[in-house]
Amino acid sequence: MELAVSAEDTQILLKDKNVLQESVLDKYRVAGQISQTALKYVVNLINNIYHFKTEERPLSISELCLLTDSFILTRLEQYYKNKVNERGIAIPTNIDIDQVVTGWCPELDDVENITNSNKEQLTKEDAPFNSTVTGFLKAGDVVKITLGVHIDGYTSEISHTMVIYPVDSSNVAELKPAGPLLGGKADAIAATHIAMETVTALLACALTPEKLPASLGNNVTGSTIRNVVDTIARSYNCGVVPGSRVRRIRRFLAGQNEGIIAEREYKGVIWTESHEEAKLLANTEVKDISVITSATPRVVSAVPTDNFTVSKGEVYLVDLKMSPLDGSTKKGLITLETVDSFTGKSHKVDQLVARSGSYIRDYAQTHHLKLKTSRYLLGKIDKQGVYPFKLSHLAQNFPINMENGKLDEELTTIKKELRQFRLGMSEISNNYLCVETPIQVAKWVPWEHILKSNNPNGNLTFDATAALTLPGHEVPLPKLGISSMKLKQLTKSSKETIELPVVRECNTVILCDSDVSNNGKPELLRLTGGNKTCAPSWIHSKYELNVQEPLVQGIFDLVSLTKDKRFGISIRETQPMKEISTGNKITTGTDAMEL
Amino acid sequence: MPSKNSINRPKLVTNLKNKAQKAGLKRSRRDQRGDFQPARSSETSKSGEIKSVALDLYFQDEKTGGSITNKTLSKKRAKKIERNLKYAQQRKLLTDLQAKVENDMDVDTALVKKVKETKDSKLSMIKKAMWNVLDDTQSQQNLPLSSSGQGTTLGGAWFP
């Protein structure tokens, strides 16, 4: 369905409101600042619980998610009150552990369901989803924290990976990790961190293309970004997980609706299974052949391609996810499996059974709801906007008032209110008024298994439960003609399929031209991320970048450019707010907070 | 027509006629039952073919049996059969000609075949190329990785 919007309104909404000027930049900056602070807040909470062990009551993942969301809203209260129509949480805080790629933000009342339907994960300490199901972390876990804030639709998102270490308690005054993280997870952390820094520097070069190292071309294009990221991933024996993207974001179009609405003029690089397939065939004579010739979609500009040039005054979301490939010597495809709550509780160790905690409203759907509870709930949801939400965000007691120190009581009240919301939500989602944001798990399937498979139906099978896909990328393997349904089946049927740990870093950056930047020079403003907030954990990877390669040489040149204050490229980071405890009972350490 | 009880009503004629009618009826029933037909296994059996007395008589070469029969073939019907045969001959010639023309235009038929072939071979070509790539990389064992040097270390001995 295409929404009818007049040309004038389109001009205002898509063009004029996205012109980077002082007021817009300030909204972005505040949103960035709050997300940075919220990340610091949750990281400090996790450190206090698992490393410093200063919290008397360890909080579970669902509580951590809710507290962070609550923290964000409390912080937002102080900014742009009554000045903008909408401001709030852009992504409910997700805390994904190891193999879970995205979407893990269980509700308070879901904890029991999760433990009941994943008993197999609880019995074995080394089961892949053990920490995810118990809700408590353990040493060696790679934890990805994702959150986002928007003010008037100007969105900043952040995702950072931290490691839970065994603590070296020889010196009680100064606790420190027992040692660096080694192995595959360390490779992925190194690759993702380096790729993130490189892409940020590359985007900064788009402001002054003349400074771009010669081996990277004349302009910053989509294919440059893809090449750089792929090279770094390959050097560290990692694979880029499908769903990674480096894309332009606009007001209210921050990638939260991908797959639900087809966004016109999509500008960005995305990584999918089909790119992996194309890469494999890149140097063969059949690279241009494909079994499926997709019919030209109605809105061609909604289909993401690498054929674009990054330009000034744009805002980019750099969302990179990588997985180590040290599990097997074979070549394989990294794919995502969507977790659901209805696939049989089969006691498989490699299967997670859960329902998604967050939903997103699909405004293209209309339906007259029968239950009064549903209508009441939908009224609340519609007020909430186009961003994903959790049911507990709609509760009366949210944001949680933590000044009275009765956290448990507050949580119980929210839990009670959730029961009523669940009833309403089932009617709303059964009629497609809201879509669940998927929980995804990274899986690795050997190519051999895919090539040997028999696929008589071609891509005719249709997967109604498939996770959201971008237009033009509905078929995961177009050259082999394998549909998402078939791929799902292949992933399940192979004995060699393994789950991959995933590392994720996600930053939002603004390419400010000289007219809006602070010092009058074009500069890249890093809304989220950066060394102050998202410092990498202590890891050691046995791999390194091969300096002999010309592209890698270009990457090193870029890094030296960012260090050159005078002739280089300038990158500025948004700093988290100084004081992050809001009089909470749960305070956070402020030692790491000097600016 | 004289009444049933009249003196001079013709008795013999009607009786004979009735008798002949009944006999004819019986005969035709036996005929329909196939009592006079050759067995289905015999060569002369016409089982399953269209039943036509006129055509049978027309194509019958020698007159079988000298006995009386009520199967006749009028001159008019014979003429019609002859004419139809002529038309059938002409139709056959036409279809032969068309078949010949179609066979000569082998461009069309080849095109139809080709489309099918390429559809199959496209997938097989891709699969073959993929197998080649997989075999190559599996024998090379990840060459481009350089793990000879110091490796990469990030962060340090603190909790960020």
Contacts between the chains, C-beta under 8 A, distances in Angstrom:
chain1	res1	chain2	res2	distance
A	43	B	160	7.4
A	47	B	159	5.0
A	51	B	159	5.0
A	52	B	159	7.7
A	162	B	160	7.1
A	165	B	159	7.5
A	175	B	159	7.6
A	176	B	157	4.6
A	176	B	158	5.9
A	176	B	159	7.3
A	177	B	157	6.0
A	177	B	158	7.6
A	177	B	159	6.8
A	180	B	153	6.7
A	180	B	155	7.5
A	189	B	154	6.9
A	190	B	152	4.7
A	190	B	154	5.8
A	193	B	154	5.9
A	194	B	152	7.7
A	234	B	144	6.3
A	234	B	145	7.8
A	235	B	144	7.3
A	235	B	145	6.8
A	235	B	146	7.3
A	236	B	152	7.7
A	237	B	142	6.7
A	237	B	145	5.6
A	280	B	130	6.2
A	280	B	133	5.5
A	281	B	126	6.9
A	281	B	129	5.9
A	281	B	130	6.7
A	281	B	133	7.1
A	283	B	133	7.7
A	284	B	129	4.1
A	284	B	132	7.0
A	284	B	133	6.5
A	285	B	129	7.0
A	286	B	125	5.2
A	286	B	126	5.3
A	286	B	129	4.6
A	289	B	122	5.6
A	289	B	125	6.5
A	289	B	126	6.1
A	290	B	126	7.9
A	291	B	122	5.7
A	291	B	123	5.3
A	291	B	126	6.9
A	329	B	138	7.0
A	329	B	141	6.8
A	329	B	142	7.8
A	330	B	134	7.9
A	330	B	138	6.5
A	331	B	133	7.8
A	331	B	134	5.4
A	331	B	137	5.6
A	331	B	138	6.8
A	447	B	130	6.6
A	447	B	134	5.6
A	448	B	134	6.8
A	451	B	127	5.5
A	451	B	130	5.7
A	451	B	131	6.4
A	451	B	134	7.7
A	479	B	126	5.3
A	480	B	123	7.1
A	480	B	126	6.2
A	480	B	127	7.3
A	480	B	130	7.8
A	481	B	123	6.5
A	535	B	155	6.5
A	535	B	160	3.9
A	536	B	154	4.0
A	536	B	155	4.7
A	536	B	160	7.3
A	537	B	154	7.4
A	537	B	155	5.1
A	537	B	160	6.2
A	538	B	153	8.0
A	538	B	154	7.2
A	538	B	155	3.9
A	538	B	156	5.6
A	538	B	157	6.1
A	538	B	158	7.6
A	539	B	153	7.1
A	539	B	154	5.3
A	539	B	155	6.3
A	540	B	151	6.0
A	540	B	152	7.2
A	540	B	153	4.7
A	541	B	151	5.6
A	541	B	152	4.6
A	541	B	153	7.7
A	542	B	147	4.7
A	542	B	151	4.5
A	543	B	145	5.9
A	543	B	146	7.0
A	543	B	147	5.1
A	543	B	151	6.4
A	543	B	152	6.5
A	544	B	146	6.2
A	544	B	147	7.4
A	544	B	149	5.3
A	544	B	150	6.8
A	544	B	151	5.7
A	544	B	152	5.1
A	545	B	146	7.8
A	545	B	152	7.9
A	546	B	144	7.0
A	546	B	146	4.4
A	592	B	160	7.3
